[in-house]
């Protein structure tokens, strides 16, 4: 019996990139657009210390780590605060 859908664990790194690149790109563009909207909005300086914006910035730092476990680390970040 053949699987109808391949799980990400069964894919090579290149196949994962091929499969998820456009979705990841779209999400990154949406996040960048959200941050741009915050920066352009009245009162943008006042929200720089807002915990929600700090969560986003901390999450971006986690995403830049060159090791596995980033999704878990981001999830834990949000569950701790």
N, C-alpha and C positions, 0 to 999 in steps of 0.2 A: 504494500500500500504506500503510495507516494503522498508526501505532505502537500497540502494545497497552498500553503504559505510558508516561506522560509523565514526562520527567526533570525534576528541580527547576529546571534552567536554562530550561525552557520555560514555567514558571509565572510569574505575576505575584507581586509581594510579598504581596498579599492572599490569593492562592491558596496560597502557601507557608505563610502563617500559618494559614489554614483547615485545611490538610492536616496540619501538624505540631504545632499548638498543644497538643492533648491529650497527645501523646506527650512533648513537652518539659515540660509541666506535671507529668506523672507522674514524670518523672526528677528534676525539681527538688524535688518533695515527698519522694521517696525519699532524696535527698541531705540535705535538711533533717532528715528523721527519723534518718538515720545520725548526723549531727552532734549532734542532741538525745540520742541514745543514748550517744554518747561523753561528752557533758557530764554526763549523769545517772549514769554508771557510776563505780564506785569507782576511784580513781586517775586521774581525768580531768585533774587538774592536771599529773600526771607526763607525760602524752602531748602536752601543748601544744607541746613542742619536737620532737616526732617528725616526721621528714622526710615521712612520708606525709600527715600532717595539714597540714603546710606546703605540700605539693603541691596539696592540695585548696584551701587558702586562696589560693595564688598563682593557681590556675586560675580561681577565682571573680573575682579582680581582672581577669584577662584577659577574662573573659566580659563584664565591664562596659564594656569599650572600645567606643566608638561607630563602629568601622570594620570592614571585612571582614578576614578572615585570623585570626579567633579560634581556629578549630579547629586550624589549622596551628600557631599560637603555643602552644596547650595541648599539642599533640603534641610539639613541640620542647622544651617545658619538661620533659616526662617523659623525653625521650630524652637530655637533657643531664645529668641527675642520676643 
